[in-house]
Amino acid sequence: MNMPQGQGNLDAMKAEMIFVADLFNKMSEMCFKKCVPRFHDGDLNTGEPVVCADRCVGKYVEATNKVGEVMQQLQQGQAPQ
């Protein structure tokens, strides 16, 4: 059975949304565990945990982008650089 093109696009968008949500949840959990070992007060203060979280998120996004680039190159039959 052929699926209308609009339905295929909708399914692709749903899959992308699920992927992004999963990526965000994994990143949040990993960076939280790494950067917030315990709670001292209810306010988010500037300092070590904030800097750690910023760096953690940056590294996670950078690594995810690099993996995506390599996967795309492999799918296109190119050797990763």
Backbone as a chain_set.jsonl record, in Angstrom:
{"seq": "MNMPQGQGNLDAMKAEMIFVADLFNKMSEMCFKKCVPRFHDGDLNTGEPVVCADRCVGKYVEATNKVGEVMQQLQQGQAPQ", "coords": {"N": [[0.829, -1.174, 0.0], [0.586, 2.186, -0.861], [1.69, 5.073, 0.783], [0.378, 8.306, 1.276], [2.3, 11.211, 0.356], [2.247, 13.371, 2.137], [1.541, 12.154, 4.558], [3.782, 10.58, 4.999], [5.697, 12.586, 5.398], [4.672, 13.696, 7.73], [4.941, 11.549, 9.501], [7.734, 11.384, 9.516], [8.363, 13.84, 10.709], [7.215, 13.453, 13.234], [8.816, 11.344, 14.163], [11.263, 12.678, 14.259], [10.718, 14.594, 16.231], [10.357, 12.93, 18.45], [12.924, 11.861, 18.614], [14.445, 14.19, 19.184], [13.309, 14.968, 21.635], [14.001, 12.754, 23.21], [16.787, 12.935, 23.071], [17.16, 15.409, 24.371], [16.177, 14.744, 26.94], [18.006, 12.734, 27.751], [20.397, 14.209, 27.717], [19.813, 16.172, 29.636], [19.506, 14.604, 31.959], [22.057, 13.39, 32.167], [23.812, 15.645, 32.371], [22.752, 16.874, 34.631], [23.223, 14.949, 36.644], [25.994, 14.997, 36.598], [26.674, 17.671, 37.164], [25.168, 18.66, 39.294], [25.546, 17.618, 42.144], [24.424, 17.682, 44.692], [21.875, 19.371, 46.593], [21.913, 22.646, 47.865], [20.512, 25.012, 48.293], [17.365, 26.463, 47.281], [17.591, 28.24, 45.141], [18.974, 28.968, 41.916], [22.191, 29.572, 41.654], [24.756, 31.651, 40.285], [27.77, 30.255, 39.258], [29.87, 27.458, 39.93], [28.126, 25.047, 39.387], [26.482, 26.072, 37.325], [28.268, 26.852, 35.308], [29.408, 24.364, 34.809], [27.141, 22.961, 33.862], [26.584, 24.43, 31.538], [28.886, 23.951, 30.001], [28.723, 21.161, 29.816], [26.318, 20.744, 28.38], [27.028, 22.032, 25.989], [29.171, 20.401, 25.098], [27.819, 17.967, 24.799], [25.942, 18.543, 22.789], [27.702, 19.214, 20.715], [29.055, 16.753, 20.365], [26.899, 15.133, 19.611], [26.154, 16.347, 17.198], [28.475, 15.838, 15.697], [28.454, 13.025, 15.573], [26.106, 12.725, 14.099], [26.914, 13.903, 11.66], [28.916, 12.086, 10.839], [27.389, 9.759, 10.586], [25.719, 10.525, 8.486], [27.592, 10.841, 6.428], [28.439, 8.188, 6.202], [26.074, 6.996, 5.307], [25.916, 8.131, 2.821], [27.947, 6.913, 1.577], [30.503, 7.852, 1.889], [33.794, 8.203, 3.258], [34.243, 8.822, 6.707], [35.49, 11.947, 7.945]], "CA": [[0.0, 0.0, 0.0], [1.349, 3.429, -0.917], [1.303, 6.084, 1.756], [0.462, 9.654, 0.7], [3.55, 11.882, 0.715], [2.011, 14.188, 3.328], [1.57, 11.275, 5.733], [5.189, 10.223, 5.201], [6.357, 13.753, 5.994], [4.174, 13.811, 9.1], [5.597, 10.492, 10.273], [9.141, 11.773, 9.674], [8.406, 14.929, 11.697], [6.95, 12.854, 14.547], [10.021, 10.61, 14.554], [12.275, 13.683, 14.596], [10.335, 15.174, 17.522], [10.643, 11.92, 19.469], [14.38, 11.803, 18.724], [14.922, 15.406, 19.855], [12.872, 14.898, 23.032], [14.832, 11.742, 23.856], [18.119, 13.529, 23.17], [17.098, 16.422, 25.426], [16.026, 14.072, 28.234], [19.278, 12.088, 28.091], [21.361, 15.266, 28.003], [19.437, 16.782, 30.916], [19.807, 13.661, 33.037], [23.501, 13.221, 32.277], [24.43, 16.876, 32.858], [22.287, 17.1, 36.001], [23.973, 14.045, 37.525], [27.393, 15.41, 36.634], [26.9, 19.046, 37.627], [24.395, 18.998, 40.493], [25.667, 16.443, 43.004], [23.547, 17.813, 45.872], [21.192, 20.661, 46.672], [22.198, 23.437, 49.063], [19.371, 25.907, 48.471], [16.41, 26.38, 46.185], [17.892, 29.165, 44.053], [20.076, 28.654, 41.017], [23.207, 30.606, 41.8], [25.829, 31.604, 39.298], [28.95, 29.623, 39.826], [30.353, 26.179, 39.414], [27.133, 24.187, 38.714], [25.98, 26.708, 36.104], [29.344, 26.738, 34.322], [29.493, 22.945, 34.484], [25.985, 22.607, 33.029], [26.766, 25.069, 30.236], [29.917, 23.193, 29.276], [28.205, 19.815, 29.573], [25.351, 20.833, 27.278], [27.784, 22.355, 24.78], [29.899, 19.212, 24.656], [26.841, 16.955, 24.388], [25.41, 18.968, 21.485], [28.797, 19.092, 19.751], [29.267, 15.331, 20.096], [25.736, 14.642, 18.872], [26.28, 16.858, 15.83], [29.57, 15.121, 15.034], [27.952, 11.677, 15.281], [25.154, 12.883, 12.996], [27.676, 14.142, 10.431], [29.563, 10.831, 10.451], [26.33, 8.853, 10.121], [25.283, 11.005, 7.176], [28.656, 10.5, 5.488], [28.394, 6.746, 5.991], [24.897, 6.703, 4.491], [26.194, 8.595, 1.463], [29.044, 6.121, 1.052], [31.764, 8.58, 2.014], [34.57, 7.898, 4.454], [34.209, 9.927, 7.682], [36.721, 12.744, 8.007]], "C": [[0.881, 1.248, 0.0], [0.788, 4.436, 0.069], [1.373, 7.447, 1.068], [1.719, 10.355, 1.21], [3.39, 12.726, 1.975], [2.069, 13.363, 4.598], [3.007, 10.852, 6.042], [5.966, 11.356, 5.84], [5.948, 13.924, 7.448], [4.836, 12.769, 9.996], [7.066, 10.826, 10.526], [9.28, 12.882, 10.715], [8.156, 14.391, 13.099], [8.179, 12.106, 15.054], [11.124, 11.573, 14.974], [11.973, 14.313, 15.955], [10.638, 14.204, 18.659], [12.146, 11.83, 19.704], [14.912, 12.998, 19.511], [14.525, 15.395, 21.332], [13.72, 13.897, 23.811], [16.25, 12.269, 24.073], [18.17, 14.549, 24.304], [17.016, 15.769, 26.807], [17.325, 13.401, 28.674], [20.329, 13.121, 28.476], [21.068, 15.886, 29.369], [19.816, 15.883, 32.08], [21.316, 13.536, 33.255], [24.159, 14.464, 32.881], [23.991, 17.189, 34.287], [23.079, 16.23, 36.971], [25.422, 14.497, 37.681], [27.583, 16.732, 37.368], [26.158, 19.426, 38.906], [24.425, 17.799, 41.443], [24.77, 16.493, 44.24], [22.941, 19.222, 45.865], [21.56, 21.358, 47.974], [21.078, 24.427, 49.346], [18.518, 25.85, 47.214], [16.713, 27.257, 44.99], [19.049, 28.653, 43.204], [21.056, 29.814, 41.076], [24.219, 30.494, 40.672], [27.047, 31.011, 39.982], [29.211, 28.285, 39.184], [29.279, 25.31, 38.757], [26.621, 24.765, 37.396], [27.013, 26.591, 34.99], [29.469, 25.29, 33.867], [28.359, 22.543, 33.548], [26.118, 23.197, 31.632], [27.782, 24.304, 29.392], [29.416, 21.801, 28.906], [27.245, 19.813, 28.389], [26.073, 21.12, 25.967], [28.516, 21.15, 24.22], [28.945, 18.138, 24.139], [26.29, 17.286, 23.006], [26.481, 18.817, 20.407], [29.041, 17.627, 19.377], [28.12, 14.745, 19.284], [25.782, 15.101, 17.421], [27.354, 16.109, 15.055], [29.128, 13.703, 14.667], [26.974, 11.726, 14.112], [25.85, 13.089, 11.662], [28.322, 12.856, 9.926], [28.532, 9.842, 9.918], [25.862, 9.245, 8.724], [26.323, 10.668, 6.11], [28.65, 9.006, 5.181], [27.212, 6.351, 5.112], [25.123, 7.103, 3.039], [27.371, 7.85, 0.837], [30.391, 6.804, 1.092], [32.479, 8.126, 3.276], [34.481, 9.082, 5.408], [35.553, 10.629, 7.737], [37.108, 13.008, 9.426]], "O": [[1.823, 1.342, 0.787], [-0.424, 4.625, 0.173], [2.333, 7.718, 0.347], [2.154, 10.13, 2.34], [4.306, 12.788, 2.795], [2.593, 13.824, 5.612], [3.401, 10.775, 7.206], [6.798, 11.128, 6.718], [6.773, 14.257, 8.298], [5.243, 13.074, 11.117], [7.584, 10.582, 11.616], [10.214, 12.865, 11.517], [8.808, 14.818, 14.052], [8.544, 12.217, 16.225], [11.841, 11.313, 15.94], [12.889, 14.539, 16.746], [11.123, 14.614, 19.714], [12.597, 11.736, 20.845], [15.739, 12.831, 20.407], [15.324, 15.775, 22.188], [14.112, 14.166, 24.946], [16.838, 12.068, 25.136], [19.108, 14.555, 25.1], [17.705, 16.191, 27.737], [17.703, 13.49, 29.842], [21.066, 12.933, 29.444], [21.983, 16.099, 30.165], [20.38, 16.344, 33.071], [21.792, 13.573, 34.39], [24.97, 14.351, 33.8], [24.779, 17.716, 35.072], [23.553, 16.713, 37.999], [26.002, 14.391, 38.761], [28.55, 16.895, 38.112], [26.499, 20.427, 39.536], [23.451, 17.052, 41.537], [24.4, 15.448, 44.776], [23.448, 20.132, 45.207], [21.527, 20.755, 49.047], [20.73, 24.659, 50.503], [18.91, 25.257, 46.209], [16.148, 27.044, 43.917], [19.97, 28.001, 43.697], [20.765, 30.91, 40.597], [24.505, 29.407, 40.171], [27.298, 31.261, 41.161], [28.822, 28.025, 38.046], [29.502, 24.858, 37.634], [26.355, 24.019, 36.454], [26.667, 26.267, 33.854], [29.619, 25.02, 32.676], [28.59, 21.859, 32.55], [25.797, 22.534, 30.646], [27.554, 24.046, 28.211], [29.664, 21.323, 27.799], [27.353, 18.97, 27.498], [25.761, 20.513, 24.943], [28.488, 20.902, 23.015], [29.239, 17.474, 23.145], [26.183, 16.407, 22.151], [26.194, 18.343, 19.308], [29.213, 17.306, 18.201], [28.345, 13.951, 18.371], [25.479, 14.326, 16.514], [27.162, 15.782, 13.884], [29.404, 13.237, 13.561], [27.009, 10.863, 13.235], [25.438, 12.525, 10.648], [28.285, 12.566, 8.731], [28.772, 9.167, 8.917], [25.636, 8.38, 7.877], [25.967, 10.253, 5.007], [28.834, 8.605, 4.032], [27.337, 5.467, 4.265], [24.578, 6.478, 2.129], [27.749, 8.126, -0.301], [31.323, 6.385, 0.405], [31.843, 7.715, 4.246], [34.624, 10.227, 4.981], [36.607, 10.009, 7.596], [38.118, 13.665, 9.679]]}, "num_chains": 1, "name": "protein.A"}
